[in-house]
Amino acid sequence: MSPCFRLALTPGEPAGIGPDLCVQLAQQPQPHQLVVIGNAELLRQRADILKLGLQLRPFEADQAPRPSQAGELWVLDLPLAEACVAGQLNTANADYVLQSLRIATDGCLNGQFDALITAPVHKGVINDAGTAFSGHTEFLMERTGSEQVVMMLATEGLRVALVTTHLPLSQVPAAITPERITQVSRILDHDLRTKFGLPRPRILVCGLNPHAGEGGHLGLEEQQIIEPTLARLNAEGLNLIGPLPADTLFCEHHLADADAVLAMYHDQGLPVLKHKGFGKAVNITLGMPIIRTSVDHGTALDLTGSGQADSGSLVTAIHCAAQMVEARANSAQRHNKQP
């Protein structure tokens, strides 16, 4: 019998589809205890708008986790500063969003929760409220005291991690340094081993330039930076293949034996992944002492309360988080058995 985990779920922007997705998710039984860190009245109101049944149960940390039944949600209730109107942003509720993240993150750090799943936030309204906020990843990195994190998106049959994330394309070449490639590759390899249960992950690495530089005729970054760095890392025991031309790397015959792809920049790897699995993809933050997964979409204010929001990505994020928790536990058990 599989263990039952306790998973923290933050509903994100209250005016967006995050609360809708939580209510929709509750319509089906879940093998793990899902605890929403958010406003109980908001969830009731959204359930009424969607005409879906919902029974809210107050979360009690001293009780053992148990599977969530159809129609119920466990809630750690947080107050909103002002009543929320579906689809209408309100800066007064920005700190509610951040408080939800603080409580959930700290709960993962102290062992109260096994993993964190995040619904989308609206960065603009948080910044408009006076708090500098560049995104979930940076917030969680600071909250967990992590020196470096790695963004990885995953869908059925494909995982893509990024050396650089939200940078203008003009700044990408200067950011592709031996130090950056080394940090990201080590984190990716480590977390694939410890959080995905892969004993020696095989990672395909994209080149930066077209045709991976074509022997120096289309750029020197591959010869001068990427190739020597991969050689050093492989000598440490990593299994990095590349740099490979990105236009052919994503063909099925290359991906068949790969555990992950390491892309040099955001739009080199993610368009392929989102084409393959949009709506059923998950955003995973590697390099932190906690497990965090997220949906692959935004707040979709125009869909709030319409019943048209697709919960597929949230379902995938929860499933992925639970798999990672189990793989981490198995990895730790194997490590403890070693003489």
Kinemage of the C-alpha trace (Angstrom):
@kinemage 1
@onewidth
@group {chain A} dominant
@subgroup {mainchain}
@vectorlist {calphas} color= white
{ca met a 1} P 0.000 0.000 0.000
{ca ser a 2} L 1.426 3.396 -1.001
{ca pro a 3} L 2.019 5.920 1.804
{ca cys a 4} L -0.235 8.946 2.202
{ca phe a 5} L 1.597 12.267 1.996
{ca arg a 6} L 0.552 15.704 3.191
{ca leu a 7} L 0.870 18.223 0.383
{ca ala a 8} L 0.545 21.996 0.781
{ca leu a 9} L -1.347 23.760 -2.006
{ca thr a 10} L -1.268 27.556 -2.361
{ca pro a 11} L -4.173 28.890 -4.470
{ca gly a 12} L -2.231 31.947 -5.671
{ca glu a 13} L -3.935 35.125 -6.856
{ca pro a 14} L -7.408 35.159 -5.241
{ca ala a 15} L -9.027 36.875 -8.236
{ca gly a 16} L -7.577 34.307 -10.655
{ca ile a 17} L -8.371 30.699 -11.469
{ca gly a 18} L -6.286 29.217 -8.624
{ca pro a 19} L -9.251 28.935 -6.232
{ca asp a 20} L -11.388 27.542 -9.084
{ca leu a 21} L -8.821 24.830 -9.711
{ca cys a 22} L -8.722 23.908 -6.016
{ca val a 23} L -12.516 23.505 -5.986
{ca gln a 24} L -12.500 21.503 -9.227
{ca leu a 25} L -9.706 19.292 -7.941
{ca ala a 26} L -11.720 18.527 -4.799
{ca gln a 27} L -14.455 16.875 -6.864
{ca gln a 28} L -12.324 13.749 -7.213
{ca pro a 29} L -10.808 11.674 -4.385
{ca gln a 30} L -7.084 12.131 -3.901
{ca pro a 31} L -4.646 9.518 -2.558
{ca his a 32} L -2.895 12.178 -0.481
{ca gln a 33} L -4.007 14.864 1.939
{ca leu a 34} L -4.153 18.179 0.085
{ca val a 35} L -4.074 21.178 2.405
{ca val a 36} L -5.018 24.508 0.823
{ca ile a 37} L -3.247 27.439 2.497
{ca gly a 38} L -5.816 30.121 1.749
{ca asn a 39} L -9.120 31.781 2.532
{ca ala a 40} L -11.943 29.367 3.319
{ca glu a 41} L -14.743 31.815 2.493
{ca leu a 42} L -13.196 32.534 -0.909
{ca leu a 43} L -13.227 28.813 -1.696
{ca arg a 44} L -16.888 28.536 -0.628
{ca gln a 45} L -17.839 31.498 -2.797
{ca arg a 46} L -16.014 30.095 -5.812
{ca ala a 47} L -17.658 26.691 -5.308
{ca asp a 48} L -21.054 28.408 -5.287
{ca ile a 49} L -20.250 30.307 -8.504
{ca leu a 50} L -19.123 27.071 -10.159
{ca lys a 51} L -22.122 25.183 -8.735
{ca leu a 52} L -19.873 22.496 -7.307
{ca gly a 53} L -20.234 20.791 -3.956
{ca leu a 54} L -17.507 21.469 -1.403
{ca gln a 55} L -16.957 20.498 2.217
{ca leu a 56} L -14.118 22.357 3.924
{ca arg a 57} L -12.293 20.700 6.801
{ca pro a 58} L -10.006 22.697 9.112
{ca phe a 59} L -6.414 21.479 8.934
{ca glu a 60} L -5.024 20.084 12.181
{ca ala a 61} L -1.287 19.497 12.148
{ca asp a 62} L -1.305 16.970 14.991
{ca gln a 63} L -3.425 14.471 13.061
{ca ala a 64} L -1.914 11.893 10.731
{ca pro a 65} L -2.414 12.645 7.022
{ca arg a 66} L -5.225 10.803 5.298
{ca pro a 67} L -6.451 10.754 1.682
{ca ser a 68} L -8.779 13.529 0.587
{ca gln a 69} L -12.304 12.306 -0.170
{ca ala a 70} L -14.369 13.493 -3.135
{ca gly a 71} L -15.977 16.846 -2.413
{ca glu a 72} L -13.714 17.836 0.485
{ca leu a 73} L -10.744 20.135 0.962
{ca trp a 74} L -8.523 20.571 3.965
{ca val a 75} L -7.902 24.253 4.610
{ca leu a 76} L -5.485 26.252 6.707
{ca asp a 77} L -7.627 29.391 6.759
{ca leu a 78} L -6.053 32.782 6.071
{ca pro a 79} L -7.907 36.115 6.102
{ca leu a 80} L -8.201 38.297 3.022
{ca ala a 81} L -7.650 42.015 3.558
{ca glu a 82} L -10.712 42.777 1.425
{ca ala a 83} L -13.439 40.686 -0.172
{ca cys a 84} L -12.358 39.281 -3.520
{ca val a 85} L -14.253 39.861 -6.748
{ca ala a 86} L -13.595 37.146 -9.324
{ca gly a 87} L -11.438 38.454 -12.151
{ca gln a 88} L -10.646 41.803 -10.493
{ca leu a 89} L -7.153 42.355 -9.080
{ca asn a 90} L -6.867 44.145 -5.733
{ca thr a 91} L -3.524 45.306 -4.312
{ca ala a 92} L -4.989 45.075 -0.795
{ca asn a 93} L -4.821 41.265 -1.035
{ca ala a 94} L -1.226 41.049 -2.255
{ca asp a 95} L 0.179 40.268 1.197
{ca tyr a 96} L -2.383 37.479 1.609
{ca val a 97} L -0.767 35.776 -1.404
{ca leu a 98} L 2.724 36.168 0.067
{ca gln a 99} L 1.601 35.006 3.515
{ca ser a 100} L 0.180 31.853 1.976
{ca leu a 101} L 3.570 31.155 0.407
{ca arg a 102} L 5.456 31.908 3.631
{ca ile a 103} L 3.342 29.511 5.693
{ca ala a 104} L 3.469 26.741 3.103
{ca thr a 105} L 7.226 27.054 2.566
{ca asp a 106} L 8.001 27.116 6.273
{ca gly a 107} L 5.715 24.114 6.751
{ca cys a 108} L 7.744 22.175 4.183
{ca leu a 109} L 11.000 23.198 5.835
{ca asn a 110} L 9.874 22.033 9.287
{ca gly a 111} L 8.377 18.768 8.040
{ca gln a 112} L 4.711 19.677 8.505
{ca phe a 113} L 4.173 19.238 4.753
{ca asp a 114} L 5.923 16.828 2.407
{ca ala a 115} L 5.833 19.098 -0.658
{ca leu a 116} L 4.509 22.400 -1.983
{ca ile a 117} L 2.310 22.838 -5.051
{ca thr a 118} L 1.661 26.401 -6.219
{ca ala a 119} L -1.173 27.803 -8.313
{ca pro a 120} L -0.384 30.964 -10.328
{ca val a 121} L 0.249 34.373 -8.766
{ca his a 122} L 0.014 37.769 -10.460
{ca lys a 123} L 3.438 39.405 -10.174
{ca gly a 124} L 2.173 42.798 -11.323
{ca val a 125} L -0.362 43.313 -8.535
{ca ile a 126} L 2.159 42.270 -5.867
{ca asn a 127} L 4.668 44.806 -7.180
{ca asp a 128} L 1.937 47.454 -7.452
{ca ala a 129} L 1.189 46.857 -3.774
{ca gly a 130} L 4.743 47.902 -2.912
{ca thr a 131} L 6.554 44.561 -2.580
{ca ala a 132} L 9.355 43.776 -5.032
{ca phe a 133} L 8.424 40.349 -6.396
{ca ser a 134} L 9.976 38.732 -9.446
{ca gly a 135} L 8.245 35.379 -9.106
{ca his a 136} L 7.672 32.215 -7.111
{ca thr a 137} L 11.126 30.834 -7.822
{ca glu a 138} L 13.072 33.808 -6.495
{ca phe a 139} L 10.773 34.125 -3.464
{ca leu a 140} L 11.183 30.457 -2.556
{ca met a 141} L 14.912 30.567 -3.164
{ca glu a 142} L 15.267 33.347 -0.586
{ca arg a 143} L 12.791 31.827 1.871
{ca thr a 144} L 14.583 28.457 1.867
{ca gly a 145} L 18.076 29.985 1.961
{ca ser a 146} L 19.057 28.258 -1.287
{ca glu a 147} L 22.181 29.529 -3.045
{ca gln a 148} L 21.118 28.456 -6.524
{ca val a 149} L 17.956 26.997 -8.007
{ca val a 150} L 17.139 25.503 -11.395
{ca met a 151} L 13.887 25.737 -13.332
{ca met a 152} L 12.770 22.486 -14.922
{ca leu a 153} L 9.518 21.844 -16.772
{ca ala a 154} L 8.269 18.330 -17.325
{ca thr a 155} L 5.525 16.551 -19.195
{ca glu a 156} L 4.958 12.951 -20.254
{ca gly a 157} L 8.230 11.737 -21.803
{ca leu a 158} L 10.228 14.982 -21.525
{ca arg a 159} L 12.013 17.035 -18.866
{ca val a 160} L 13.708 20.327 -19.787
{ca ala a 161} L 15.941 22.301 -17.400
{ca leu a 162} L 17.357 25.748 -18.131
{ca val a 163} L 20.832 27.225 -17.712
{ca thr a 164} L 19.351 30.741 -17.932
{ca thr a 165} L 15.723 31.704 -17.386
{ca his a 166} L 14.123 35.134 -17.732
{ca leu a 167} L 16.835 37.081 -19.530
{ca pro a 168} L 16.660 39.214 -22.668
{ca leu a 169} L 18.123 37.214 -25.534
{ca ser a 170} L 20.895 39.799 -25.936
{ca gln a 171} L 22.159 38.973 -22.416
{ca val a 172} L 22.153 35.194 -22.743
{ca pro a 173} L 25.632 34.614 -24.269
{ca ala a 174} L 27.397 36.492 -21.471
{ca ala a 175} L 25.454 34.448 -18.890
{ca ile a 176} L 26.624 31.108 -20.344
{ca thr a 177} L 29.698 30.749 -18.152
{ca pro a 178} L 31.574 27.672 -16.928
{ca glu a 179} L 30.459 28.512 -13.391
{ca arg a 180} L 26.787 28.750 -14.326
{ca ile a 181} L 26.791 25.564 -16.397
{ca thr a 182} L 28.595 23.741 -13.578
{ca gln a 183} L 26.140 24.879 -10.889
{ca val a 184} L 23.054 24.057 -12.924
{ca ser a 185} L 24.372 20.683 -14.121
{ca arg a 186} L 25.296 19.552 -10.618
{ca ile a 187} L 21.906 20.552 -9.206
{ca leu a 188} L 20.084 18.870 -12.083
{ca asp a 189} L 22.085 15.658 -11.702
{ca his a 190} L 21.719 15.633 -7.907
{ca asp a 191} L 17.964 16.191 -7.886
{ca leu a 192} L 17.300 13.691 -10.659
{ca arg a 193} L 19.089 11.143 -8.482
{ca thr a 194} L 17.587 12.059 -5.107
{ca lys a 195} L 14.103 13.359 -6.030
{ca phe a 196} L 13.361 11.235 -9.107
{ca gly a 197} L 15.161 8.037 -8.174
{ca leu a 198} L 17.418 7.944 -11.257
{ca pro a 199} L 20.746 6.300 -10.315
{ca arg a 200} L 22.812 7.897 -13.129
{ca pro a 201} L 20.705 10.327 -15.131
{ca arg a 202} L 21.519 10.763 -18.808
{ca ile a 203} L 21.287 14.461 -19.678
{ca leu a 204} L 21.350 15.847 -23.222
{ca val a 205} L 22.852 19.339 -23.407
{ca cys a 206} L 21.921 21.893 -26.066
{ca gly a 207} L 24.494 24.061 -27.753
{ca leu a 208} L 23.978 27.808 -27.653
{ca asn a 209} L 24.397 28.554 -31.351
{ca pro a 210} L 22.703 27.104 -34.449
{ca his a 211} L 24.128 23.659 -35.245
{ca ala a 212} L 25.953 23.850 -31.884
{ca gly a 213} L 28.384 26.333 -33.394
{ca glu a 214} L 29.200 24.176 -36.435
{ca gly a 215} L 32.830 23.694 -35.462
{ca gly a 216} L 33.329 27.362 -34.601
{ca his a 217} L 31.892 28.765 -37.841
{ca leu a 218} L 28.641 29.832 -36.147
{ca gly a 219} L 29.983 30.836 -32.746
{ca leu a 220} L 32.741 29.875 -30.335
{ca glu a 221} L 30.808 29.370 -27.087
{ca glu a 222} L 30.556 25.627 -27.638
{ca gln a 223} L 34.303 25.152 -28.167
{ca gln a 224} L 35.508 27.645 -25.591
{ca ile a 225} L 32.963 27.258 -22.776
{ca ile a 226} L 30.392 24.471 -23.053
{ca glu a 227} L 32.513 21.537 -24.276
{ca pro a 228} L 35.364 21.964 -21.731
{ca thr a 229} L 32.874 22.401 -18.887
{ca leu a 230} L 30.938 19.261 -19.807
{ca ala a 231} L 34.197 17.315 -20.045
{ca arg a 232} L 35.168 18.364 -16.516
{ca leu a 233} L 31.755 17.460 -15.137
{ca asn a 234} L 31.745 14.079 -16.855
{ca ala a 235} L 35.119 13.381 -15.262
{ca glu a 236} L 33.349 13.918 -11.909
{ca gly a 237} L 30.839 11.191 -12.760
{ca leu a 238} L 28.008 13.108 -14.409
{ca asn a 239} L 26.536 11.789 -17.642
{ca leu a 240} L 26.214 14.841 -19.906
{ca ile a 241} L 25.954 14.396 -23.674
{ca gly a 242} L 26.646 17.401 -25.868
{ca pro a 243} L 26.619 20.124 -26.779
{ca leu a 244} L 24.096 19.019 -29.396
{ca pro a 245} L 22.221 21.096 -31.995
{ca ala a 246} L 18.901 22.052 -30.445
{ca asp a 247} L 17.033 21.707 -33.739
{ca thr a 248} L 17.703 17.949 -33.860
{ca leu a 249} L 18.215 17.112 -30.174
{ca phe a 250} L 14.448 17.094 -29.557
{ca cys a 251} L 13.810 14.342 -32.121
{ca glu a 252} L 12.341 11.190 -30.623
{ca his a 253} L 15.335 8.969 -31.391
{ca his a 254} L 17.587 11.276 -29.336
{ca leu a 255} L 15.129 11.627 -26.455
{ca ala a 256} L 14.344 7.910 -26.200
{ca asp a 257} L 17.171 7.201 -23.731
{ca ala a 258} L 17.409 10.665 -22.153
{ca asp a 259} L 16.310 11.481 -18.613
{ca ala a 260} L 16.413 15.258 -19.152
{ca val a 261} L 17.468 17.986 -21.554
{ca leu a 262} L 19.525 20.975 -20.437
{ca ala a 263} L 18.739 24.012 -22.611
{ca met a 264} L 20.855 27.148 -22.636
{ca tyr a 265} L 17.959 29.619 -22.560
{ca his a 266} L 14.219 29.865 -21.960
{ca asp a 267} L 12.837 29.830 -25.498
{ca gln a 268} L 15.297 27.220 -26.711
{ca gly a 269} L 13.732 24.406 -24.695
{ca leu a 270} L 10.316 25.405 -23.432
{ca pro a 271} L 8.451 25.853 -26.735
{ca val a 272} L 9.120 22.191 -27.522
{ca leu a 273} L 7.963 21.045 -24.112
{ca lys a 274} L 4.820 23.188 -24.134
{ca his a 275} L 3.951 22.033 -27.634
{ca lys a 276} L 4.261 18.467 -26.433
{ca gly a 277} L 2.335 18.852 -23.190
{ca phe a 278} L 0.698 22.226 -22.620
{ca gly a 279} L -2.052 21.886 -20.044
{ca lys a 280} L -0.419 18.726 -18.711
{ca ala a 281} L 3.030 20.096 -17.907
{ca val a 282} L 4.523 20.984 -14.552
{ca asn a 283} L 7.113 23.525 -13.423
{ca ile a 284} L 9.592 22.077 -10.912
{ca thr a 285} L 12.117 24.057 -8.866
{ca leu a 286} L 15.335 22.111 -8.276
{ca gly a 287} L 18.128 22.953 -5.849
{ca met a 288} L 15.983 23.648 -2.772
{ca pro a 289} L 15.685 21.578 0.424
{ca ile a 290} L 11.948 21.264 -0.283
{ca ile a 291} L 9.970 19.773 -3.155
{ca arg a 292} L 8.032 22.384 -5.136
{ca thr a 293} L 5.974 21.934 -8.260
{ca ser a 294} L 3.695 24.385 -10.025
{ca val a 295} L 1.249 24.731 -12.890
{ca asp a 296} L 2.522 25.796 -16.312
{ca his a 297} L 0.001 28.613 -16.853
{ca gly a 298} L -0.986 32.025 -15.507
{ca thr a 299} L -3.863 33.461 -13.488
{ca ala a 300} L -6.306 33.589 -16.454
{ca leu a 301} L -8.445 36.320 -14.897
{ca asp a 302} L -10.877 36.160 -17.808
{ca leu a 303} L -11.736 32.527 -17.017
{ca thr a 304} L -12.294 32.994 -13.286
{ca gly a 305} L -15.671 31.658 -12.210
{ca ser a 306} L -16.530 30.477 -15.721
{ca gly a 307} L -16.031 26.766 -15.146
{ca gln a 308} L -13.765 26.665 -18.211
{ca ala a 309} L -10.417 26.552 -16.376
{ca asp a 310} L -8.535 23.321 -17.093
{ca ser a 311} L -7.160 21.641 -13.963
{ca gly a 312} L -4.919 19.265 -15.950
{ca ser a 313} L -1.678 21.037 -15.119
{ca leu a 314} L -2.522 21.200 -11.398
{ca val a 315} L -3.363 17.498 -11.369
{ca thr a 316} L -0.005 16.814 -13.028
{ca ala a 317} L 1.817 19.046 -10.532
{ca ile a 318} L 0.284 17.199 -7.582
{ca his a 319} L 1.023 13.788 -9.090
{ca cys a 320} L 4.614 14.811 -9.824
{ca ala a 321} L 5.130 16.190 -6.312
{ca ala a 322} L 3.895 12.954 -4.738
{ca gln a 323} L 6.179 10.884 -6.979
{ca met a 324} L 9.136 13.066 -5.973
{ca val a 325} L 8.335 12.721 -2.273
{ca glu a 326} L 8.247 8.941 -2.599
{ca ala a 327} L 11.445 8.842 -4.675
{ca arg a 328} L 13.212 11.073 -2.136
{ca ala a 329} L 12.156 8.791 0.704
{ca asn a 330} L 13.363 5.702 -1.170
{ca ser a 331} L 16.656 7.405 -2.011
{ca ala a 332} L 17.231 8.349 1.620
{ca gln a 333} L 16.393 4.793 2.693
{ca arg a 334} L 18.925 3.340 0.256
{ca his a 335} L 21.542 5.844 1.411
{ca asn a 336} L 20.975 4.934 5.083
{ca lys a 337} L 21.402 1.230 4.316
{ca gln a 338} L 24.834 1.772 2.774
{ca pro a 339} L 27.705 0.709 5.057
